[in-house]
Amino acid sequence: MLASYTIKDAGLPSKKNLESDIEWIARSLGLIGARDKEKSAMKIFRMLVETAREGGKLRSDGISSFVRLSRGTVVSHLNHMMTCGLAVRRENRYELRVRSMERTIDEIEKDICRVLRNIKEIARDVDERLDLRYRE
C-alpha cells in the first residue's frame, strides 16, 4: 500500500484537554476534512487512541456500531488512517500503529524523512545528468 502524508499547520489547540488535543492531532494530520461534517474520522481515531491504552484491537463492525456509521464508512476511514501511517491492521483488527501517540508520530516522521531522502537522491541524480546547479 502506498503511503500518503498530509501535514497541516492547524495552530495550537485552543484549550488543553484530551478531546481537543486528539482532535488537533487528527486535524494536523489531515484526518478531518471539510466533507467530514460529522467528524466521523475523528470519532474512529479517538477510539483507536483510547483502545491503545489497553493494547486492544478493534474490529470494523464493532467500531461501526459504536460510532453509528456504516461498516463501509468505517473501513474507508481506517484505510485512510493506515495510508497515513496512523493505524495498522493485524488479524482482521485495527489498532494504532504503535501503542503510544508520540511513538506513532515518531514513526510517521521516520517515514517522511525516508521518502524525502529518496526524493532528494533522485533529484540530485537528475541535476547531475542535466548539469543543473543551484545558485547560492
Secondary structure, DSSP 8 states (H G I E B T S, - for coil): -----------S-SS-SHHHHHHHHHHHTT-S-TT-TT-HHHHHHHHHHHHHTTT--B-HHHHHHHHT--HHHHHHHHHHHHHTTSEEEETTEEEESSSSHHHHHHHHHHHHHHHHHHHHHHHHHHHHHHT-----
